[in-house]
Amino acid sequence: MTKQIRQLDRVVIRFAGDSGDGMQLTGDRFTSETAQLGNDISTLPNFPAEIRAPAGTLPGVSSFQVHFADYDILTPGDAPNVLVAMNPAALKANLADLPRGADIIVNTDEFTKRNLAKVGYQTSPLDDDSLAGYVVHPVALTSMTIGALAAHEVSKKDAERSKNMFALGLLSWMYSRPYESTLRFLERKFAARPELVAANVAAFKAGWNFGETTEDFAVRYEVKPAKMKPGTYRNITGNAALSLGLVAAGVRSGLPVFLGAYPITPASDILHELSKHKRLGVVTMQAEDEIAAVGAALGASYGGSLGVTTTSGPGVALKSETISLAVALELPLVIVDVQRAGPSTGMPTKTEQADLNMALYGRHGEAPVAVIAPRSPSDCFFAALEAARIALTYRTPVILLSDNYVANGSEPWLLPDVESLPDLRVEFATEPNGEDGTTFLPYLRDPETLARPWAIPGTAGLEHRIGGLEKADKTGDISYDPANHDFMVRTRAARIETIPVPDIEVEDPDGDARVLVLGWGSTYGPIGAACRGVRQRGLSVAQAHLRHLAPMPANLGEVLRSYDKVVIPEMNLGQLAHVIRARYLVDAISYNQVRGLPFTAAELETTLEEVLKNV
């Protein structure tokens, strides 16, 4: 059968099923195949917090969305063009997100009366008119997989588990994806069980061949490679990029990297990744709790390492006292907060930007720290380097605010030239610095950075007192003097406020925009996509994005006052907007949502159009 081949410029696919159906693995492999073709990619994994949620239920649905195109894209896509639904729960949970005319590939074997009843279907949507507005492809994924593996020495249960590979094979054929890397991946993953390698490969090829031979799929699609800057690329998640950024910081500083961490979703992958890099001077310690983890990291910094601790919002709350101690000790410390929906345990696997206030102010006393936020998965690499640079240069804790959307999402990353990365080498104190030539003054500051000297314990003649009690200027002795306390508080604040950070850049193609959209962190993609959409309709809008949240860019006030209206979209209830209003007296317009999901470009476009109408 000769199949028609149709060219597309972009596609959004969502794989959905039970959390035990392997949807994350399936989506990850499809993404890897797509990366090899040179398409631009953006992904959105979405899975329940439970290790194994009740099978066949709405809370148990796990999905993976991948958006790929032949041009530069900024988001995982607002609405899937294709939904692969492994059971009724997956269909019901995702149907509302589909545009009319979307393709739905359903695993008909799972549409039993029992499974339909679990999610409230009285009759099967495959048998009534409820899916009339979509292109439905009924495929008996489970039984066809079992049939394809009948000659293999695997149990029926293992054969059923391979249905995700059948689905992957079908979609790989449908969108002309290369599959050699997936076959190699399966060989590595199941190396200890050759029978499972053979079964999964057979299931994948069965899905591919089904697409090739069935009349239900009469069209095959191609998406040409995107035009990208020349170089070597790899697909990377935010957590992986952040981890490699910390490794690079260690290499460029010449210091050991010490990670003290307690496992917590969605930050645990950083611990897993860094534990692989011992040969590059990385030491990882899984502590018994969050407080021990940050204490160990701070102790490592005191000993001359780059101390790092990783966590999410609940862990930052527990670490706050030790972060305050780091402020008093004036030692470098990088705190990575991969934000998730709160408060308390909240929704551990869902995204949010609600820790900004805690990062800026969440310590007792006047305890300022630097705060930065990456805007995309690949930007996590450079944000980690920047956090390390500030921490080492200015002897301060730095909070790096990632979030679940950035951490688990992925995109192509252009590997940088290592020699182009910043030089982070540090000069430790090696001799007394007092006027008499014999005294060491641990709080005698560098006049340019206001940083105090960093003396490795055991250095002869440089013994000095550390601790949480207030220090006397220069000597570091314990002091209760009111004037000294006022001076030290103001000096610590000045050390943060005077850190030079790049000016904020404004994207205003026409140069005549009267509305500015200001964002921070992971809202960069949706904001950028929305601004593109608004401009395509002939309207002018400017976009600016903050990486440095403390201190803020020196030109930010001037930029804000250059526009009639400033819109600030955030996945919280307006935390950055409150800061902007208070500091710059700008009546910013907040656009907020806290649904545990990133913004869609379409909803932001609608909001911006309403604002533009009233300018």
C-alpha positions as CSV (number, residue, x, y, z in Angstrom):
1,M,0.0,0.0,0.0
2,T,1.4,3.4,-1.0
3,K,0.8,6.0,1.6
4,Q,0.5,9.7,1.1
5,I,3.3,11.8,2.8
6,R,2.2,15.2,4.0
7,Q,4.6,18.0,5.2
8,L,3.7,19.8,8.5
9,D,5.5,22.7,10.2
10,R,4.6,21.6,13.7
11,V,2.9,18.9,15.7
12,V,1.8,18.5,19.3
13,I,1.4,14.9,20.6
14,R,0.2,13.8,24.0
15,F,0.7,10.2,25.3
16,A,-1.7,9.4,28.2
17,G,-2.4,6.4,30.2
18,D,-2.1,4.9,33.7
19,S,1.0,5.8,35.7
20,G,2.1,2.2,35.1
21,D,1.6,2.3,31.3
22,G,5.1,3.8,30.6
23,M,3.9,7.1,29.2
24,Q,6.9,9.0,30.5
25,L,9.3,6.5,28.9
26,T,7.3,6.5,25.7
27,G,7.3,10.3,25.5
28,D,10.9,10.5,26.3
29,R,11.9,8.1,23.6
30,F,9.8,9.9,21.0
31,T,11.4,13.1,22.1
32,S,14.9,11.6,21.7
33,E,14.0,10.3,18.2
34,T,12.7,13.8,17.3
35,A,15.8,15.5,18.6
36,Q,17.9,13.4,16.2
37,L,16.0,14.7,13.2
38,G,16.9,18.3,14.2
39,N,13.4,19.6,15.1
40,D,13.0,22.2,17.7
41,I,11.3,20.5,20.8
42,S,9.5,21.5,24.0
43,T,8.0,18.9,26.3
44,L,5.6,18.8,29.2
45,P,5.6,15.6,31.4
46,N,2.5,15.5,33.7
47,F,2.2,12.7,36.2
48,P,0.5,11.9,39.6
49,A,2.4,12.3,42.8
50,E,1.6,8.7,43.9
51,I,4.1,6.1,43.0
52,R,1.3,3.9,41.7
53,A,-2.1,5.6,41.7
54,P,-5.2,3.5,41.4
55,A,-5.3,2.0,37.9
56,G,-7.9,3.2,35.5
57,T,-8.9,6.3,37.6
58,L,-8.7,9.9,36.7
59,P,-6.2,10.8,39.5
60,G,-3.9,8.0,38.1
61,V,-3.5,9.4,34.6
62,S,0.0,10.1,33.5
63,S,0.8,12.1,30.3
64,F,3.7,13.3,28.3
65,Q,3.3,16.1,25.7
66,V,5.8,16.8,23.1
67,H,5.7,19.8,20.7
68,F,8.1,19.7,17.7
69,A,8.5,22.0,14.7
70,D,10.6,23.1,11.8
71,Y,11.1,26.5,13.5
72,D,11.9,28.0,16.9
73,I,9.2,27.2,19.4
74,L,8.8,28.4,23.0
75,T,6.2,26.1,24.7
76,P,5.0,22.5,24.7
77,G,1.9,23.6,22.9
78,D,-1.5,24.7,24.0
79,A,-3.5,21.8,22.5
80,P,-2.5,18.4,21.2
81,N,-3.0,17.6,17.6
82,V,-2.8,13.9,18.5
83,L,-3.9,12.1,21.7
84,V,-2.8,8.6,22.4
85,A,-5.3,7.4,25.1
86,M,-4.4,4.0,26.6
87,N,-7.7,3.7,28.6
88,P,-11.0,5.6,29.2
89,A,-9.5,7.6,32.1
90,A,-6.8,8.9,29.8
91,L,-9.4,9.9,27.2
92,K,-11.7,11.6,29.7
93,A,-8.9,13.5,31.5
94,N,-7.5,15.0,28.3
95,L,-10.4,15.3,25.9
96,A,-11.2,18.9,27.0
97,D,-7.7,20.0,25.9
98,L,-8.2,18.8,22.3
99,P,-9.2,21.0,19.4
100,R,-11.9,19.9,17.1
101,G,-10.5,17.7,14.3
102,A,-7.7,16.3,16.5
103,D,-6.6,12.7,16.0
104,I,-7.4,10.3,18.9
105,I,-5.7,6.9,19.0
106,V,-7.5,4.8,21.6
107,N,-6.6,1.4,23.0
108,T,-9.9,-0.3,22.5
109,D,-9.0,-3.3,24.7
110,E,-9.2,-1.1,27.8
111,F,-12.7,0.2,27.1
112,T,-14.4,-2.4,29.2
113,K,-17.6,-1.8,31.2
114,R,-15.5,-1.9,34.4
115,N,-13.0,0.7,33.2
116,L,-15.7,2.9,31.8
117,A,-17.6,2.8,35.1
118,K,-14.5,3.9,37.0
119,V,-14.5,7.3,35.3
120,G,-18.2,7.8,35.1
121,Y,-18.9,6.7,31.5
122,Q,-22.4,5.2,31.2
123,T,-21.7,4.1,27.6
124,S,-18.5,3.9,25.7
125,P,-17.6,7.1,23.9
126,L,-16.4,4.9,21.1
127,D,-20.0,3.8,20.5
128,D,-21.9,7.1,20.7
129,D,-21.6,10.5,19.0
130,S,-19.6,12.2,21.8
131,L,-16.3,12.0,19.7
132,A,-17.9,13.0,16.4
133,G,-15.8,16.1,16.2
134,Y,-12.5,14.2,16.3
135,V,-10.7,11.8,14.0
136,V,-10.8,8.6,16.1
137,H,-8.5,5.7,15.4
138,P,-9.5,2.6,17.4
139,V,-6.5,0.3,17.8
140,A,-6.5,-2.9,19.9
141,L,-3.1,-2.0,21.3
142,T,-3.0,-4.6,24.1
143,S,-4.3,-7.6,22.2
144,M,-2.2,-6.8,19.1
145,T,0.9,-6.5,21.3
146,I,0.2,-9.9,23.0
147,G,-0.3,-11.4,19.6
148,A,2.9,-10.0,18.2
149,L,4.8,-11.5,21.2
150,A,3.1,-14.9,21.1
151,A,6.3,-16.6,20.0
152,H,8.5,-14.8,22.6
153,E,9.3,-16.4,26.0
154,V,7.7,-13.7,28.1
155,S,4.7,-13.8,30.5
156,K,1.3,-12.4,29.5
157,K,1.9,-9.6,32.0
158,D,5.2,-8.6,30.5
159,A,3.7,-8.8,27.0
160,E,0.9,-6.4,28.1
161,R,3.5,-4.0,29.5
162,S,5.0,-3.8,26.1
163,K,2.0,-2.1,24.6
164,N,3.6,1.3,25.1
165,M,6.4,0.2,22.6
166,F,3.7,-0.8,20.1
167,A,2.2,2.7,20.5
168,L,5.7,4.3,20.1
169,G,6.3,2.3,17.0
170,L,3.1,3.4,15.5
171,L,3.7,7.1,16.2
172,S,7.3,6.8,15.1
173,W,6.0,5.5,11.7
174,M,3.3,8.1,11.5
175,Y,5.7,11.0,12.0
176,S,8.7,9.5,10.1
177,R,10.9,9.3,13.2
178,P,14.2,7.4,13.2
179,Y,14.1,4.5,15.6
180,E,17.7,3.0,15.8
181,S,18.4,4.9,19.1
182,T,15.3,3.5,20.7
183,L,16.3,-0.1,19.8
184,R,19.8,0.6,21.3
185,F,18.1,2.1,24.4
186,L,16.0,-1.1,24.8
187,E,19.1,-3.2,24.6
188,R,20.7,-1.2,27.4
189,K,17.7,-1.0,29.6
190,F,16.9,-4.7,29.6
191,A,20.5,-6.0,29.1
192,A,20.1,-8.3,32.1
193,R,17.0,-9.9,30.5
194,P,17.5,-10.6,26.8
195,E,13.9,-12.0,26.5
196,L,12.6,-8.5,27.4
197,V,14.9,-6.8,24.9
198,A,13.5,-9.1,22.1
199,A,9.9,-8.6,23.3
200,N,10.0,-4.8,23.4
201,V,11.8,-4.6,20.1
202,A,9.2,-6.9,18.5
203,A,6.4,-4.8,20.0
204,F,7.9,-1.6,18.6
205,K,8.4,-3.1,15.2
206,A,4.8,-4.5,15.3
207,G,3.5,-1.0,15.9
208,W,5.6,0.4,13.0
209,N,4.4,-2.3,10.7
210,F,0.8,-1.8,11.7
211,G,1.1,1.8,10.6
212,E,2.7,0.8,7.4
213,T,0.0,-1.8,6.5
214,T,-3.3,-0.6,8.0
215,E,-5.8,1.4,5.9
216,D,-6.8,3.4,9.0
217,F,-3.7,5.5,8.7
218,A,-3.6,6.6,5.1
219,V,-1.3,9.5,5.6
220,R,2.3,9.7,7.0
221,Y,3.7,13.0,8.1
222,E,7.1,14.7,8.0
223,V,8.4,17.7,9.9
224,K,11.6,19.1,8.5
225,P,14.5,20.1,10.7
226,A,14.5,23.5,12.3
227,K,17.0,26.1,11.3
228,M,19.3,26.4,14.3
229,K,22.7,27.9,15.1
230,P,25.4,25.5,14.0
231,G,26.9,23.4,16.7
232,T,26.4,20.2,18.7
233,Y,23.1,19.8,20.4
234,R,21.6,17.4,22.8
235,N,18.1,17.2,24.2
236,I,18.2,18.1,27.9
237,T,15.8,18.5,30.9
238,G,16.1,21.4,33.3
239,N,17.3,19.3,36.2
240,A,20.0,17.7,34.0
241,A,21.1,21.1,32.7
242,L,21.2,22.6,36.2
243,S,23.3,19.6,37.3
244,L,25.8,20.0,34.5
245,G,26.0,23.8,35.3
246,L,27.0,23.0,38.8
247,V,29.6,20.5,37.5
248,A,30.9,23.2,35.1
249,A,31.0,25.7,38.0
250,G,33.3,23.3,39.9
251,V,35.6,22.9,36.9
252,R,35.8,26.6,36.2
253,S,36.4,27.5,39.8
254,G,38.8,24.7,40.5
255,L,36.8,23.8,43.6
256,P,35.2,20.6,44.7
257,V,31.4,20.7,44.5
258,F,29.6,19.3,47.5
259,L,25.9,18.6,47.3
260,G,24.0,18.0,50.5
261,A,20.5,16.9,49.6
262,Y,17.4,15.1,51.0
263,P,15.3,13.5,48.3
264,I,12.2,15.6,47.4
265,T,10.1,15.9,44.3
266,P,10.8,17.5,41.9
267,A,14.5,18.1,42.8
268,S,15.7,14.6,43.4
269,D,17.0,14.1,39.8
270,I,19.7,16.7,40.5
271,L,21.1,14.5,43.3
272,H,20.9,11.5,40.9
273,E,22.7,13.3,38.1
274,L,25.4,14.8,40.2
275,S,26.2,11.5,41.9
276,K,27.4,10.3,38.4
277,H,30.2,12.9,38.3
278,K,32.6,12.0,41.1
279,R,35.5,12.0,38.6
280,L,34.9,15.7,38.1
281,G,35.3,16.5,41.8
282,V,31.6,16.3,42.8
283,V,30.7,14.8,46.2
284,T,27.1,14.0,46.9
285,M,25.6,13.3,50.3
286,Q,22.0,12.1,50.8
287,A,21.3,13.4,54.3
288,E,18.7,12.2,56.8
289,D,16.7,15.4,56.5
290,E,16.6,18.9,54.9
291,I,18.3,20.6,57.8
292,A,21.2,18.2,57.8
293,A,21.6,18.6,54.1
294,V,22.0,22.3,54.1
295,G,24.2,22.2,57.3
296,A,26.5,19.8,55.5
297,A,26.6,22.0,52.4
298,L,27.4,25.1,54.5
299,G,30.1,23.2,56.3
300,A,31.6,22.2,53.0
301,S,31.7,25.8,51.9
302,Y,33.5,26.7,55.2
303,G,36.0,24.0,54.3
304,G,36.7,25.5,50.8
305,S,34.2,23.7,48.6
306,L,31.4,25.1,46.5
307,G,28.5,24.1,48.8
308,V,25.2,23.3,47.2
309,T,21.8,22.1,48.5
310,T,18.8,21.1,46.4
311,T,15.2,21.0,47.5
312,S,11.6,22.2,46.9
313,G,9.5,24.7,48.8
314,P,8.9,22.6,51.9
315,G,12.6,22.0,52.2
316,V,13.5,25.7,51.9
317,A,11.2,26.4,54.8
318,L,13.2,23.9,56.9
319,K,16.6,25.2,55.7
320,S,15.8,28.9,56.4
321,E,17.7,29.0,59.7
322,T,20.8,27.6,58.2
323,I,20.5,30.0,55.2
324,S,20.4,32.8,57.8
325,L,23.5,31.4,59.4
326,A,25.2,31.5,55.9
327,V,24.2,35.1,55.7
328,A,25.9,35.8,59.0
329,L,29.0,33.8,58.2
330,E,29.2,35.4,54.7
331,L,30.1,32.2,53.0
332,P,29.1,31.0,49.5
333,L,26.2,28.7,49.3
334,V,23.9,27.7,46.4
335,I,20.3,26.8,47.3
336,V,18.3,25.2,44.5
337,D,14.6,25.5,45.0
338,V,12.7,23.5,42.3
339,Q,9.3,25.0,43.1
340,R,6.1,22.9,43.2
341,A,2.5,23.6,44.1
342,G,1.9,24.3,47.8
343,P,1.3,25.0,50.5
344,S,2.6,22.2,52.7
345,T,2.9,19.0,50.7
346,G,0.6,20.5,48.2
347,M,0.8,18.9,44.7
348,P,4.3,17.6,44.5
349,T,4.4,16.8,40.8
350,K,2.7,20.0,39.7
351,T,4.3,23.4,38.9
352,E,4.0,26.8,40.6
353,Q,6.0,30.0,41.1
354,A,4.9,30.7,44.6
355,D,8.2,30.6,46.5
356,L,9.4,34.0,45.3
357,N,8.4,35.8,48.5
358,M,10.1,33.1,50.6
359,A,13.3,33.4,48.6
360,L,13.4,37.1,49.0
361,Y,12.2,37.5,52.6
362,G,11.8,34.0,54.2
363,R,14.3,34.4,57.0
364,H,14.3,36.0,60.4
365,G,16.0,39.4,60.7
366,E,17.5,41.3,57.9
367,A,19.0,38.4,55.9
368,P,19.3,39.4,52.2
369,V,20.4,36.8,49.7
370,A,20.8,36.9,45.9
371,V,18.0,35.3,43.9
372,I,18.0,34.2,40.3
373,A,15.6,32.2,38.1
374,P,16.2,30.2,34.8
375,R,13.7,30.8,32.1
376,S,13.9,27.4,30.2
377,P,15.4,23.9,30.6
378,S,18.6,24.7,28.8
379,D,18.9,28.0,30.6
380,C,19.2,26.1,33.9
381,F,22.8,25.4,32.9
382,F,23.8,29.0,32.7
383,A,21.6,30.0,35.7
384,A,23.6,27.5,37.8
385,L,26.9,29.0,36.6
386,E,25.6,32.5,37.4
387,A,24.4,31.4,40.9
388,A,27.9,29.9,41.6
389,R,29.6,33.0,40.3
390,I,27.7,35.3,42.6
391,A,28.0,33.0,45.6
392,L,31.8,32.7,45.2
393,T,32.5,36.3,44.3
394,Y,30.4,37.9,46.9
395,R,30.5,35.2,49.6
396,T,26.7,35.0,49.9
397,P,24.0,32.4,49.7
398,V,22.2,32.4,46.3
399,I,18.7,30.9,45.8
400,L,18.1,29.5,42.4
401,L,14.4,29.4,41.7
402,S,13.6,26.7,39.2
403,D,10.2,25.0,39.0
404,N,8.7,21.7,38.1
405,Y,7.8,22.9,34.5
406,V,11.4,23.8,33.7
407,A,12.9,21.0,35.7
408,N,11.2,18.1,33.9
409,G,10.6,19.8,30.6
410,S,13.2,19.4,27.9
411,E,14.5,21.2,24.8
412,P,17.6,21.2,22.5
413,W,20.7,22.6,24.1
414,L,23.6,23.9,22.2
415,L,26.7,22.6,23.9
416,P,28.9,25.6,24.9
417,D,32.6,25.9,24.4
418,V,34.0,25.3,27.9
419,E,36.7,28.0,27.4
420,S,33.9,30.5,26.8
421,L,32.4,29.9,30.3
422,P,33.2,32.4,33.0
423,D,36.4,32.1,35.0
424,L,35.2,31.4,38.6
425,R,38.6,30.9,40.2
426,V,38.8,32.0,43.8
427,E,41.7,33.4,45.8
428,F,41.7,32.0,49.4
429,A,43.2,34.0,52.2
430,T,46.7,32.7,52.8
431,E,48.3,35.2,55.1
432,P,47.3,37.8,57.8
433,N,45.7,41.0,56.4
434,G,45.9,43.3,59.5
435,E,48.0,46.4,59.5
436,D,50.4,44.9,61.9
437,G,51.2,42.0,59.5
438,T,50.4,39.4,62.1
439,T,46.6,39.7,62.6
440,F,43.9,38.1,60.5
441,L,40.8,40.2,60.2
442,P,38.1,37.8,58.8
443,Y,35.6,40.7,58.2
444,L,38.0,43.1,56.5
445,R,36.1,43.5,53.2
446,D,37.1,43.9,49.6
447,P,36.2,47.5,48.8
448,E,34.8,46.5,45.4
449,T,32.7,43.5,46.3
450,L,32.2,44.0,50.0
451,A,33.1,40.3,50.3
452,R,35.1,39.1,53.3
453,P,38.2,36.9,52.9
454,W,37.7,33.2,52.6
455,A,40.2,31.3,54.8
456,I,40.3,27.5,54.7
457,P,40.3,26.0,58.2
458,G,43.7,24.9,59.3
459,T,45.6,27.7,57.4
460,A,48.3,28.7,59.8
461,G,47.8,32.2,61.4
462,L,44.3,32.6,60.0
463,E,42.4,31.0,62.9
464,H,39.1,32.9,63.4
465,R,35.7,32.6,65.1
466,I,32.6,31.7,63.2
467,G,29.0,31.4,64.4
468,G,25.6,32.9,64.3
469,L,26.1,35.7,66.9
470,E,26.7,39.1,65.5
471,K,30.2,39.9,64.4
472,A,32.3,43.0,65.0
473,D,33.4,44.7,61.8
474,K,36.8,43.6,60.7
475,T,37.7,41.4,63.7
476,G,34.7,39.1,63.6
477,D,34.6,39.1,67.4
478,I,31.2,38.7,69.0
479,S,29.6,42.1,69.3
480,Y,26.4,43.5,70.9
481,D,27.3,47.1,70.1
482,P,24.2,48.8,68.6
483,A,26.2,50.9,66.1
484,N,28.2,47.9,64.9
485,H,25.0,45.9,64.4
486,D,23.4,48.7,62.4
487,F,26.6,48.9,60.3
488,M,26.8,45.1,59.7
489,V,23.1,44.9,58.8
490,R,23.5,47.7,56.2
491,T,26.7,46.3,54.9
492,R,25.3,42.9,54.3
493,A,22.3,44.5,52.5
494,A,24.7,46.6,50.4
495,R,26.7,43.6,49.4
496,I,23.7,42.2,47.7
497,E,22.2,45.4,46.3
498,T,25.5,46.4,44.7
499,I,26.1,43.1,42.9
500,P,26.4,44.2,39.2
501,V,23.9,42.3,37.1
502,P,23.2,42.7,33.4
503,D,20.6,45.3,32.3
504,I,17.2,43.9,31.4
505,E,16.7,43.6,27.7
506,V,13.4,44.5,26.0
507,E,12.0,42.8,22.9
508,D,10.0,45.5,21.1
509,P,10.3,44.8,17.4
510,D,8.3,47.8,16.2
511,G,9.7,50.2,18.9
512,D,6.3,51.8,19.5
513,A,4.7,49.4,22.0
514,R,2.8,51.0,24.9
515,V,2.3,47.8,26.8
516,L,5.2,45.8,28.4
517,V,4.8,42.2,29.5
518,L,7.3,41.5,32.3
519,G,7.9,37.9,33.5
520,W,10.4,35.8,35.4
521,G,11.3,32.1,35.5
522,S,9.4,29.6,33.4
523,T,6.7,32.0,32.2
524,Y,9.2,33.1,29.5
525,G,8.0,30.6,26.9
526,P,4.2,31.2,27.2
527,I,4.8,34.9,27.4
528,G,7.0,34.9,24.3
529,A,4.6,32.7,22.3
530,A,1.6,35.0,23.3
531,C,3.5,38.1,22.3
532,R,4.3,36.5,18.9
533,G,0.6,35.8,18.4
534,V,-0.4,39.3,19.3
535,R,2.1,40.8,16.9
536,Q,1.0,38.5,14.1
537,R,-2.4,40.2,14.4
538,G,-0.8,43.6,13.9
539,L,-0.7,44.7,17.5
540,S,2.5,46.1,19.2
541,V,3.6,44.7,22.6
542,A,7.0,44.6,24.3
543,Q,8.4,41.7,26.4
544,A,11.1,41.7,29.1
545,H,12.1,38.9,31.3
546,L,13.9,38.9,34.7
547,R,16.6,36.5,35.6
548,H,18.0,38.4,38.5
549,L,15.3,39.0,41.1
550,A,17.7,40.1,43.9
551,P,19.3,42.4,43.1
552,M,17.2,43.6,40.2
553,P,18.8,45.1,37.1
554,A,19.8,48.8,37.5
555,N,17.8,49.9,34.4
556,L,14.5,48.1,35.4
557,G,12.8,51.2,36.8
558,E,13.6,53.2,33.7
559,V,12.3,50.4,31.5
560,L,9.0,50.1,33.5
561,R,8.4,53.8,33.3
562,S,8.8,53.8,29.5
563,Y,5.4,52.0,29.0
564,D,1.9,53.0,29.7
565,K,1.0,49.7,31.1
566,V,2.9,46.8,32.6
567,V,1.4,43.3,32.7
568,I,3.0,40.6,34.9
569,P,1.8,37.0,34.4
570,E,2.8,34.7,37.2
571,M,1.9,31.2,38.5
572,N,1.2,32.6,41.9
573,L,-1.1,35.4,43.2
574,G,1.1,38.3,42.2
575,Q,4.3,38.1,44.2
576,L,6.6,39.8,41.6
577,A,3.8,42.4,40.9
578,H,3.7,43.3,44.6
579,V,7.5,43.8,44.6
580,I,7.4,45.9,41.4
581,R,4.6,48.1,42.8
582,A,6.4,48.7,46.1
583,R,9.8,49.3,44.7
584,Y,9.1,51.2,41.5
585,L,5.6,52.7,42.2
586,V,4.3,51.2,39.0
587,D,0.7,50.1,38.9
588,A,1.4,46.7,37.3
589,I,-1.4,44.6,36.1
590,S,-1.3,41.1,37.6
591,Y,-2.4,38.1,35.6
592,N,-2.3,35.0,37.8
593,Q,-3.1,31.3,37.9
594,V,-2.3,28.6,40.3
595,R,-3.6,25.4,38.6
596,G,-0.4,23.4,38.8
597,L,0.0,23.8,35.1
598,P,1.9,26.4,33.0
599,F,0.1,29.2,31.2
600,T,-1.1,28.5,27.7
601,A,-0.1,31.1,25.0
602,A,-3.8,31.4,23.9
603,E,-5.0,32.5,27.3
604,L,-2.2,35.1,27.6
605,E,-3.0,36.4,24.1
606,T,-6.6,37.0,25.1
607,T,-5.5,38.9,28.2
608,L,-3.0,41.0,26.3
609,E,-5.6,41.9,23.7
610,E,-7.9,43.1,26.4
611,V,-5.2,45.3,27.9
612,L,-4.2,46.7,24.5
613,K,-7.8,47.7,23.7
614,N,-7.8,50.0,26.8
615,V,-4.4,51.7,26.2
